[in-house]
């Protein structure tokens, strides 16, 4: 499961790069926000899977969780503006 999740993180990271390159200067910036939110959610889940979770793991969980929430909020705002 951890290896599959890591592969999904890599694929999502590549998708974020291409979506940022294509849509960051258009009116579809919400796509960028939602793909970054997906990446942060996958990183959050992967960090939770670490067995002995040390202090840096907890910091990663907090920041990935906050980044996920921020990107979802920014994506919703961008979606409302573009409509």
C-alpha positions as CSV (number, residue, x, y, z in Angstrom):
1,X,0.0,0.0,0.0
2,X,2.8,2.4,0.9
3,X,4.5,1.8,-2.5
4,X,1.3,2.4,-4.4
5,X,0.7,5.6,-2.5
6,X,4.2,6.8,-3.2
7,X,3.7,6.1,-6.9
8,X,0.4,8.1,-6.8
9,X,2.4,11.0,-5.1
10,X,4.9,11.0,-7.9
11,X,2.3,10.9,-10.6
12,X,0.3,13.7,-8.9
13,X,3.5,15.7,-8.6
14,X,4.1,15.4,-12.4
15,X,0.5,16.3,-13.1
16,X,0.8,19.4,-10.8
17,X,3.8,20.5,-12.8
18,X,2.0,20.2,-16.2
19,X,-1.2,21.7,-14.9
20,X,0.7,24.6,-13.4
21,X,2.5,25.2,-16.6
22,X,-0.6,25.1,-18.7
23,X,-3.3,26.7,-16.6
24,X,-1.6,29.0,-14.1
25,X,-2.0,32.0,-16.4
26,X,-5.6,31.4,-17.5
27,X,-8.9,31.7,-15.8
28,X,-8.7,28.1,-14.7
29,X,-6.4,28.5,-11.7
30,X,-8.8,26.4,-9.7
31,X,-7.3,23.3,-11.4
32,X,-3.9,24.2,-10.1
33,X,-5.3,24.6,-6.6
34,X,-7.2,21.3,-6.6
35,X,-4.2,19.3,-7.9
36,X,-2.0,20.8,-5.2
37,X,-4.7,20.0,-2.7
38,X,-4.7,16.4,-3.9
39,X,-0.9,16.2,-3.6
40,X,-1.0,17.6,-0.1
41,X,-3.7,15.1,0.9
42,X,-1.6,12.2,-0.5
43,X,1.4,13.4,1.4
44,X,-0.7,13.7,4.5
45,X,-1.9,10.1,4.2
46,X,1.6,8.8,3.4
47,X,3.1,10.6,6.4
48,X,0.4,9.1,8.7
49,X,1.5,5.7,7.5
50,X,5.0,6.1,9.0
51,X,5.3,3.6,11.8
52,X,7.2,5.3,14.5
53,X,6.0,8.8,13.9
54,X,8.7,11.2,15.1
55,X,8.5,15.0,15.7
56,X,9.2,15.8,12.1
57,X,6.4,13.5,11.0
58,X,4.0,15.5,13.2
59,X,5.2,18.7,11.7
60,X,4.8,17.3,8.2
61,X,1.2,16.2,9.0
62,X,0.3,19.6,10.4
63,X,1.7,21.6,7.4
64,X,0.3,19.2,4.8
65,X,-3.1,19.4,6.4
66,X,-3.0,23.2,6.5
67,X,-1.8,23.4,2.9
68,X,-4.6,21.0,1.8
69,X,-7.2,23.2,3.5
70,X,-5.7,26.4,2.1
71,X,-5.5,25.0,-1.5
72,X,-9.1,23.8,-1.3
73,X,-10.3,27.2,-0.1
74,X,-8.3,28.9,-2.8
75,X,-9.6,26.5,-5.4
76,X,-13.2,27.2,-4.4
77,X,-12.7,30.9,-4.5
78,X,-11.0,30.7,-8.0
79,X,-13.9,28.5,-9.2
80,X,-16.5,31.0,-8.0
81,X,-14.6,33.9,-9.6
82,X,-14.2,32.2,-13.0
83,X,-18.0,31.4,-13.2
